[in-house]
Amino acid sequence: MTTIQAAGYIVTNNEAIWGTGKTADEAWADFLRGMSEARVTVLLPSEDMPEEGGSYTRADDYQIKPATTALLAEIEGKGGNIGWRMRGGVACTRDEAEA
């Protein structure tokens, strides 16, 4: 079994991948940028839903995880709604998880 190496980070809700970056901060900024472009408000755990309603999500529903080069490349090519796995604490492609 080969060793999995992290090359960057993803932001995920353990289903889809919503942001990527070389650092955890870059991945979170990418996530926030995408949510802003989609007009989705990201609420902190202490914040209530906006009175005006609209689309919103809670920041604490998302996690930052280290990710492999191959997974980051797959996301770049196909977007974040792809199959992926965790191996050794690192998010990776399905192929890498089975190697």
C-alpha distances in whole Angstrom, upper triangle without the diagonal:
4,7,9,13,16,19,21,22,23,26,26,27,24,25,26,25,29,28,26,27,25,26,27,31,30,28,31,34,32,32,36,37,36,37,40,41,40,43,41,42,39,41,40,40,43,45,46,46,49,52,52,49,47,43,41,38,37,35,33,32,29,27,25,21,19,18,15,17,16,18,21,22,21,24,26,26,27,28,26,27,23,20,18,15,14,11,11,15,14,16,14,15,14,12,10,9,9,6
4,6,9,13,15,18,20,21,24,24,27,24,25,25,24,27,26,24,24,22,24,24,28,27,26,29,31,30,30,34,35,33,35,38,38,38,41,39,40,38,39,38,38,42,43,45,45,47,51,51,48,46,42,40,37,36,34,32,31,28,25,23,19,17,15,13,14,14,15,18,19,19,22,24,24,25,26,25,26,22,20,17,15,14,11,11,14,13,14,12,13,14,12,9,9,10,7
4,6,10,13,16,17,19,22,22,25,22,24,24,23,25,24,21,21,20,20,21,25,25,23,26,29,27,28,31,32,32,33,36,37,37,39,37,38,35,37,36,36,39,41,43,43,45,49,49,46,44,40,38,35,34,31,30,29,26,23,20,17,14,13,11,13,13,15,17,18,19,21,23,24,25,25,24,25,22,20,17,14,12,9,8,11,10,12,11,13,14,13,9,10,12,9
4,7,10,12,14,15,18,19,21,19,20,21,19,22,20,18,18,16,17,18,22,21,19,22,25,24,24,27,29,28,30,33,33,33,36,34,34,32,33,32,33,36,37,39,39,41,45,45,42,40,37,34,31,30,28,27,26,22,19,17,13,10,9,7,10,10,11,13,15,16,17,19,21,21,22,20,22,19,17,14,12,10,7,7,9,7,9,8,11,12,12,8,9,11,10
4,6,9,11,14,17,18,21,20,21,21,19,21,19,16,15,13,14,15,19,18,17,20,23,22,22,26,27,26,28,31,31,32,34,33,33,30,32,31,32,35,36,39,39,40,44,44,42,39,36,34,31,29,27,26,25,22,19,16,12,9,8,6,8,10,11,12,14,16,17,18,20,21,21,20,22,20,19,15,14,12,10,9,10,7,9,9,12,15,14,10,12,15,13
4,6,8,10,14,16,19,17,19,19,16,18,15,12,12,10,11,12,15,15,13,16,19,18,19,22,23,23,25,27,28,29,31,29,30,27,29,28,28,32,33,35,35,37,41,41,38,36,33,30,27,26,23,23,22,19,16,12,9,6,5,5,7,10,10,10,13,14,15,16,19,20,19,17,20,18,18,14,13,11,11,10,9,6,8,9,12,15,15,12,13,16,16
4,7,10,14,16,20,19,20,19,16,17,14,11,9,7,9,11,14,13,12,15,17,16,18,21,21,21,24,26,26,27,30,28,29,26,28,28,29,32,33,35,35,37,40,40,38,36,32,30,27,27,23,24,23,20,17,13,11,7,6,5,5,9,9,8,11,13,13,14,17,18,18,17,20,18,18,15,15,14,14,14,13,10,10,10,13,16,17,14,16,19,18
4,7,11,13,17,17,18,17,13,14,11,7,6,4,6,8,10,9,8,12,13,13,14,17,18,18,20,22,23,24,26,25,25,23,25,24,26,29,29,32,32,33,37,36,34,32,29,26,24,23,20,20,20,16,14,10,9,6,5,7,7,10,9,8,11,13,12,13,16,17,16,15,18,17,18,15,15,14,15,15,13,10,10,11,14,17,18,15,17,20,20
4,7,10,13,13,15,14,10,11,8,6,5,6,6,6,9,8,6,9,11,11,11,14,15,15,17,20,21,21,23,22,22,19,21,21,22,25,26,28,28,30,33,33,31,29,25,23,20,19,16,17,16,13,10,7,5,4,5,8,10,12,10,8,12,13,11,13,16,17,15,13,16,16,16,13,14,13,14,14,12,9,8,11,13,17,18,16,17,20,21
4,6,10,10,12,10,7,7,5,4,7,9,9,8,10,9,6,8,11,9,9,12,14,13,15,17,18,18,21,19,19,17,19,19,20,24,24,26,26,27,31,30,28,26,22,20,17,17,14,15,14,10,8,6,5,6,6,10,11,12,9,8,12,12,10,12,15,14,12,9,12,13,13,11,12,12,14,15,13,10,8,10,12,16,18,16,16,20,21
4,7,9,10,9,6,5,5,6,9,12,11,8,10,10,6,6,10,9,7,10,12,11,12,15,16,16,18,16,16,13,15,15,17,20,20,22,22,23,27,27,24,22,19,16,13,13,10,11,10,6,6,5,6,9,10,13,15,16,12,11,15,15,12,14,17,16,13,10,12,13,14,13,14,13,16,17,14,12,10,13,15,18,20,19,19,22,24
4,5,7,6,5,6,7,9,12,15,14,12,14,14,10,10,13,12,9,12,14,13,13,16,17,16,18,16,16,14,16,16,17,20,20,22,21,23,27,27,24,22,18,16,13,12,11,11,8,5,5,7,8,11,11,14,16,17,13,13,16,15,12,15,17,16,13,9,10,11,12,11,12,12,15,17,14,13,10,13,14,16,19,18,18,21,23
4,5,6,7,8,10,13,16,19,18,15,17,17,13,12,15,14,11,14,16,14,13,17,18,17,18,15,16,13,14,15,15,19,19,20,19,21,25,25,22,20,16,14,11,10,10,9,6,5,6,9,10,14,14,18,20,20,16,16,19,18,15,18,20,18,15,11,11,13,13,12,13,13,17,19,16,15,13,15,16,18,21,21,19,22,25
4,6,8,10,12,14,17,19,19,16,18,19,15,15,18,17,14,17,19,17,17,20,21,20,22,19,19,17,18,18,18,22,22,23,23,25,28,28,25,24,20,18,14,14,13,12,9,8,8,10,10,13,13,16,19,18,14,16,18,17,15,18,20,17,15,11,11,11,11,10,10,10,14,16,13,13,10,13,14,14,18,18,16,19,21
4,7,9,12,14,18,20,21,18,20,20,16,16,19,17,14,17,19,16,16,20,20,18,20,18,19,17,19,20,20,24,24,24,23,25,28,28,25,23,19,17,14,15,15,14,11,10,11,13,13,15,15,17,19,18,14,15,18,15,13,17,18,15,13,9,8,9,8,9,10,12,16,18,16,15,12,13,13,14,17,18,16,19,22
4,6,9,12,15,18,19,17,19,18,14,14,17,14,12,15,16,13,13,17,17,15,18,16,18,16,19,20,21,24,24,24,23,25,28,27,24,21,18,16,14,15,15,15,12,10,11,12,13,15,14,16,17,16,12,13,15,13,10,13,15,12,9,6,5,7,8,9,11,13,17,19,17,15,12,13,13,14,17,18,17,20,22
4,6,8,12,15,15,14,15,14,10,11,13,11,9,13,14,11,12,16,16,15,18,16,17,16,18,19,20,24,23,25,23,25,28,27,25,22,18,17,14,15,14,15,12,9,10,10,10,12,11,13,15,14,10,10,13,11,8,11,13,11,8,4,6,8,10,9,11,13,16,18,16,14,10,12,12,14,17,17,17,20,22
4,7,11,14,15,13,13,12,9,9,10,8,5,9,10,8,9,12,12,12,14,12,14,12,15,17,18,22,21,22,21,22,25,25,22,19,16,14,12,13,12,13,12,9,10,10,12,14,13,16,16,17,13,12,14,13,10,12,14,12,9,6,8,11,13,13,15,16,19,21,18,16,13,15,16,18,21,21,21,24,25
4,7,11,11,10,10,8,5,6,8,5,4,8,9,8,9,12,13,13,15,14,15,13,16,17,19,23,22,24,23,24,27,26,24,21,18,16,14,15,13,14,13,10,10,9,10,12,11,14,14,15,12,10,13,13,9,10,14,13,10,8,11,13,15,14,16,16,19,21,18,15,13,15,16,19,21,20,21,24,25
4,7,8,8,9,7,4,7,9,6,7,11,11,11,13,15,15,16,19,18,19,17,20,20,22,25,25,27,26,27,31,30,28,25,22,20,18,18,15,17,16,13,12,9,10,10,9,11,11,13,10,7,10,11,8,9,13,13,10,9,13,14,15,14,16,16,18,19,17,14,12,13,14,18,20,18,19,23,23
4,5,7,8,5,4,8,8,7,9,12,12,13,15,17,17,19,21,20,21,19,21,21,23,26,26,29,28,29,33,32,30,28,24,23,20,20,17,19,19,15,13,10,11,10,9,11,11,13,12,8,11,13,11,11,15,16,14,13,16,17,19,17,18,17,19,20,17,14,13,14,16,20,21,20,21,24,24
4,7,8,6,7,10,11,11,13,15,15,16,19,20,21,23,25,24,24,22,24,24,26,28,29,31,31,32,36,35,34,31,28,26,24,23,20,21,21,17,15,12,11,9,9,10,10,13,12,9,12,15,13,13,16,18,16,16,19,19,20,18,19,18,19,19,17,14,14,15,17,21,22,19,21,24,24
4,5,5,6,9,10,11,12,14,15,17,19,20,21,23,24,23,23,20,22,21,23,26,26,29,29,30,34,34,32,30,27,25,22,21,18,19,20,16,13,10,10,9,10,12,13,16,15,12,15,18,16,16,20,21,19,17,21,21,22,19,20,18,19,19,16,14,14,16,19,22,24,21,22,26,26
4,5,5,6,9,10,11,12,14,15,17,18,20,21,23,21,20,17,19,18,19,22,23,26,26,27,31,31,30,28,25,22,19,18,14,15,16,12,10,7,8,8,10,13,15,17,15,13,17,18,16,17,20,21,18,16,20,20,21,18,18,17,18,18,15,13,13,16,19,22,24,21,22,26,26
4,5,5,6,9,10,11,12,14,15,16,18,20,21,19,18,16,17,16,19,21,21,24,25,26,29,29,28,26,24,21,19,17,14,15,17,14,12,9,11,12,14,17,17,20,18,16,19,20,18,18,22,22,20,18,21,22,24,21,22,20,22,22,18,17,17,19,22,25,27,25,25,29,29
4,5,5,6,9,10,10,12,14,15,16,18,20,19,19,16,19,18,21,23,23,26,26,26,30,30,28,26,23,21,19,19,15,17,18,15,13,10,12,12,13,15,15,18,16,13,16,18,15,15,19,20,17,16,19,20,22,20,21,20,22,22,19,17,16,18,21,24,26,24,25,28,29
4,5,5,6,9,10,11,12,14,15,17,18,17,17,15,17,17,19,22,22,25,24,25,29,28,27,24,21,19,17,16,13,15,15,11,10,8,9,10,11,13,14,16,14,11,14,15,13,13,17,17,14,12,16,17,19,17,18,17,20,20,17,15,13,16,18,21,23,21,22,26,26
4,5,5,6,9,10,11,12,14,15,16,15,14,11,14,13,16,19,18,21,21,22,25,25,24,22,19,16,14,13,10,12,13,10,9,7,11,12,14,17,18,20,17,14,18,19,15,16,20,19,16,14,17,19,20,19,20,19,22,22,18,17,16,18,20,23,26,24,24,28,29
4,5,5,6,9,10,10,12,14,15,14,14,12,14,15,18,20,19,22,21,22,25,25,23,21,19,17,15,15,12,15,16,13,13,11,14,15,16,19,19,21,19,16,18,20,16,16,20,20,17,15,19,21,23,21,23,22,25,25,22,20,19,21,23,26,28,27,27,31,32
4,5,5,6,9,10,11,12,14,13,14,13,16,17,20,22,21,23,22,23,26,25,24,21,18,17,15,16,13,16,16,13,13,12,14,15,15,17,17,19,16,13,15,16,13,13,16,16,13,12,15,17,20,19,21,21,24,25,22,19,17,19,20,23,26,24,25,29,30
4,5,5,6,9,10,11,12,11,11,10,13,14,17,19,19,20,19,20,23,23,21,18,15,13,12,12,10,13,12,10,11,10,13,15,15,18,18,19,16,14,17,17,13,14,17,16,13,11,14,16,18,18,20,20,23,24,21,19,17,19,20,23,25,24,25,28,29
4,5,5,6,9,10,10,9,9,7,11,12,15,18,16,18,17,17,21,20,19,16,14,12,11,11,9,13,13,11,13,13,16,18,18,21,22,23,20,18,20,21,17,17,20,20,16,14,17,20,22,22,23,23,26,27,24,22,20,22,24,26,29,28,28,32,33
4,5,5,6,9,10,10,11,10,14,16,19,21,19,21,20,19,22,21,20,17,15,14,14,15,13,17,17,15,16,15,18,19,20,22,22,23,20,18,19,20,16,16,19,18,15,14,17,20,23,23,25,25,28,29,26,24,22,23,24,27,30,29,29,33,34
4,5,5,6,9,9,11,11,14,17,19,22,20,21,19,19,22,21,19,16,13,13,12,14,13,17,16,14,15,15,18,19,19,21,21,22,19,16,18,18,14,14,16,16,12,11,14,17,20,20,23,24,27,28,25,23,20,22,22,25,27,27,28,31,32
4,5,5,6,5,7,7,11,14,17,19,17,18,16,16,19,17,15,13,10,9,9,11,11,14,13,12,15,15,18,21,21,23,24,24,21,19,21,21,17,17,20,18,14,13,15,18,21,21,24,24,28,29,26,24,22,23,24,26,29,29,29,32,34
4,5,5,6,7,8,12,15,18,19,17,18,16,15,18,16,15,12,10,10,11,13,13,17,16,15,18,18,21,23,23,26,26,27,24,22,23,23,19,19,22,21,17,17,18,22,25,25,27,28,31,32,29,27,25,27,27,30,32,32,32,36,37
4,5,8,10,12,15,18,21,23,21,21,19,18,21,18,17,14,12,13,14,16,16,20,19,18,20,20,23,24,24,26,26,26,23,21,22,22,18,18,20,19,15,16,17,21,24,25,27,28,32,33,30,28,25,27,27,29,32,32,32,35,37
4,5,9,11,15,18,20,22,20,20,17,16,19,17,15,11,9,10,12,15,15,19,17,17,19,20,23,25,24,27,26,27,23,21,23,22,18,18,20,18,15,15,16,19,22,24,26,28,31,33,30,28,25,26,26,28,31,31,32,34,36
4,6,10,13,16,19,20,17,17,14,13,15,13,12,8,7,8,11,14,15,18,17,17,20,21,24,27,27,29,29,30,27,25,26,25,22,22,24,22,19,18,19,23,26,26,29,30,33,35,32,30,27,29,29,31,34,34,34,37,39
4,6,9,13,16,17,14,14,12,11,14,13,11,8,5,5,7,10,11,15,14,14,17,19,22,24,25,28,28,29,25,24,26,25,21,22,24,22,18,17,18,21,24,24,26,27,31,32,29,28,25,27,28,30,33,33,32,35,37
4,6,10,13,14,11,11,9,9,12,11,10,8,6,4,6,8,9,13,13,14,17,18,22,25,26,29,30,30,27,25,28,27,23,24,26,25,21,19,20,24,26,26,28,28,32,33,29,28,26,28,29,31,35,34,34,37,39
4,7,10,12,10,11,10,10,14,14,12,11,9,6,5,6,6,9,10,10,13,15,19,22,23,26,27,28,25,23,26,26,22,23,26,24,20,18,19,23,24,24,25,25,29,30,26,25,23,26,27,29,33,32,31,35,37
4,6,8,6,7,7,9,13,14,12,12,11,7,6,5,6,8,10,11,14,16,20,23,25,29,30,31,28,26,29,29,25,26,29,27,24,21,22,25,27,26,27,27,30,31,27,27,25,28,30,32,35,34,33,36,38
4,5,5,8,10,12,15,17,16,16,14,11,9,6,6,7,10,11,13,15,19,22,24,28,30,31,28,27,30,30,26,28,31,29,25,23,24,27,28,27,27,26,29,29,26,26,25,28,30,32,35,34,33,36,38
4,6,8,10,13,16,18,17,18,16,12,10,7,7,6,9,11,13,16,19,23,25,29,31,32,29,28,32,31,28,30,32,31,27,24,25,27,28,27,27,26,29,29,25,26,25,28,31,32,35,34,33,36,38
4,7,10,12,15,18,17,18,17,14,13,10,10,10,13,15,17,19,23,26,29,33,35,36,33,32,35,35,31,33,36,34,30,28,29,31,32,31,31,30,32,32,29,29,29,32,34,36,39,38,36,40,42
4,7,8,11,14,13,15,14,11,11,9,10,11,13,16,18,20,24,27,30,33,35,36,33,31,35,34,31,32,35,33,29,27,28,30,32,31,31,31,34,34,30,31,30,33,35,36,40,39,37,41,43
4,6,8,11,11,13,13,10,11,10,12,13,14,17,20,23,26,30,32,35,37,38,34,33,36,35,32,33,36,34,30,28,28,31,32,32,33,32,35,36,32,33,31,34,36,37,41,40,39,42,44
4,6,8,7,9,9,7,9,9,12,14,14,17,20,23,26,30,31,35,36,37,33,32,35,34,30,32,34,32,28,26,26,29,31,31,32,32,35,36,33,33,31,34,35,36,40,39,38,41,44
4,5,5,8,9,8,11,12,14,17,17,19,23,25,29,32,33,37,38,38,35,33,36,35,31,32,35,33,29,27,27,31,33,33,34,34,38,39,35,35,33,36,37,38,42,41,40,44,46
4,5,9,11,11,14,15,18,20,21,23,26,29,32,35,37,40,41,42,38,37,39,38,35,36,38,36,32,30,30,34,36,36,38,38,41,42,39,38,37,39,40,42,45,45,44,47,49
4,6,10,11,14,16,19,21,21,23,27,29,33,36,37,40,41,41,38,36,38,37,33,34,36,34,30,29,29,33,35,36,37,38,42,43,39,39,37,39,40,41,44,44,44,47,49
4,7,8,11,14,17,19,19,21,24,27,30,33,34,37,38,38,35,34,36,34,31,32,34,31,28,26,26,30,32,33,34,35,39,40,37,36,34,36,37,38,41,41,40,43,46
4,6,10,13,16,19,18,19,23,25,28,31,32,35,36,36,32,31,33,31,28,29,30,28,24,23,23,27,29,30,32,33,37,38,35,34,32,34,34,35,39,39,38,41,44
4,7,11,13,16,15,16,20,22,25,28,28,31,32,32,28,27,29,28,24,25,27,25,21,20,19,23,25,26,28,29,33,35,32,30,28,30,30,32,35,35,34,37,40
4,7,10,12,11,13,17,19,22,25,26,29,30,31,27,26,28,27,23,25,27,25,21,19,19,23,25,25,27,27,31,32,29,28,26,28,29,30,34,34,33,36,38
4,7,9,8,9,13,16,19,22,23,26,28,28,25,24,26,25,22,23,25,23,20,17,17,20,22,22,23,24,27,29,25,25,23,25,26,28,31,31,30,33,35
4,5,6,8,11,14,17,21,22,26,28,28,25,24,27,26,23,25,27,25,21,18,19,22,23,23,23,23,26,27,24,23,22,25,26,28,31,31,29,33,35
4,5,6,8,11,14,18,20,23,25,26,23,22,25,24,21,23,26,24,20,17,19,21,22,21,22,21,24,25,21,21,20,23,25,26,30,29,28,31,33
4,5,7,10,14,17,19,23,26,27,23,22,26,25,22,24,27,26,22,19,20,22,22,21,21,20,23,23,19,20,19,22,24,26,29,28,26,30,32
4,7,11,13,17,18,22,24,25,21,21,24,23,20,23,25,23,20,16,17,19,19,18,18,18,21,22,19,19,17,20,22,23,27,26,24,28,30
4,7,10,13,15,19,21,21,18,17,21,20,17,19,22,20,17,14,15,16,17,16,16,15,19,20,16,16,14,17,19,21,24,23,22,25,27
4,6,10,12,16,18,20,16,16,20,19,17,19,22,21,18,14,16,17,17,15,14,13,16,16,13,12,12,15,18,19,22,21,20,23,25
4,7,9,13,16,17,14,13,17,17,15,17,20,20,17,14,16,17,17,14,14,13,15,15,11,11,10,13,16,19,21,19,19,22,24
4,6,10,13,14,12,12,15,16,14,16,19,19,17,14,16,16,15,12,11,9,11,11,8,7,7,10,13,16,18,16,15,19,20
4,7,10,12,10,10,14,15,14,16,19,19,17,15,17,16,16,13,12,9,10,10,8,5,6,9,12,15,17,14,14,18,18
4,7,8,6,7,10,11,11,13,15,16,15,13,15,14,13,10,10,9,10,11,9,5,4,6,9,12,14,11,12,16,16
4,5,5,6,9,10,11,12,14,15,15,14,16,14,14,11,11,10,10,11,11,7,6,5,8,11,12,9,11,14,13
4,6,5,6,9,10,10,12,14,14,14,17,15,15,13,14,14,14,15,15,11,10,8,9,13,13,11,13,16,15
4,5,5,6,9,10,11,12,13,13,15,13,13,11,12,13,13,15,15,12,10,7,7,10,9,8,11,13,13
4,5,5,6,9,10,10,11,10,12,10,10,8,9,11,12,14,14,10,7,5,5,9,10,9,11,14,14
4,5,5,6,9,10,10,9,12,11,12,11,13,13,15,17,15,12,9,8,9,13,13,12,14,17,17
4,5,5,6,9,10,11,13,12,13,12,15,16,17,19,19,15,12,11,10,13,13,13,16,18,18
4,5,5,6,7,8,10,8,10,10,13,15,17,19,19,15,12,10,8,11,11,12,14,16,17
4,5,5,5,5,8,7,10,10,13,15,17,20,18,15,12,11,10,13,14,14,16,18,19
4,6,6,8,11,11,14,14,17,18,20,23,21,18,15,14,13,16,17,17,19,21,22
4,6,9,11,10,13,14,17,20,22,24,23,20,17,15,13,15,16,17,19,21,22
4,7,8,7,11,12,16,19,21,24,23,20,16,14,12,14,16,17,19,20,21
4,6,7,11,12,15,18,21,23,22,19,15,14,13,15,17,18,19,22,23
4,6,9,10,13,15,18,21,19,16,12,12,12,14,16,17,17,20,22
4,7,9,13,15,19,22,20,18,14,14,12,13,16,17,17,20,22
4,6,10,13,16,20,18,16,12,11,9,10,13,14,14,16,18
4,7,11,14,17,16,14,11,9,7,7,10,12,11,13,16
4,7,10,13,13,10,7,6,5,5,9,9,8,11,13
4,7,10,10,8,6,5,6,6,9,8,6,9,12
4,7,6,5,4,6,8,9,11,9,7,11,12
4,5,5,6,7,9,10,11,8,6,9,10
4,6,8,10,13,13,14,11,9,12,12
4,7,9,13,14,16,13,11,15,15
4,6,10,12,13,10,10,13,14
4,7,10,12,9,9,13,14
4,7,8,6,6,10,11
4,5,5,6,9,10
4,5,5,6,9
4,5,5,6
4,5,5
4,6
4
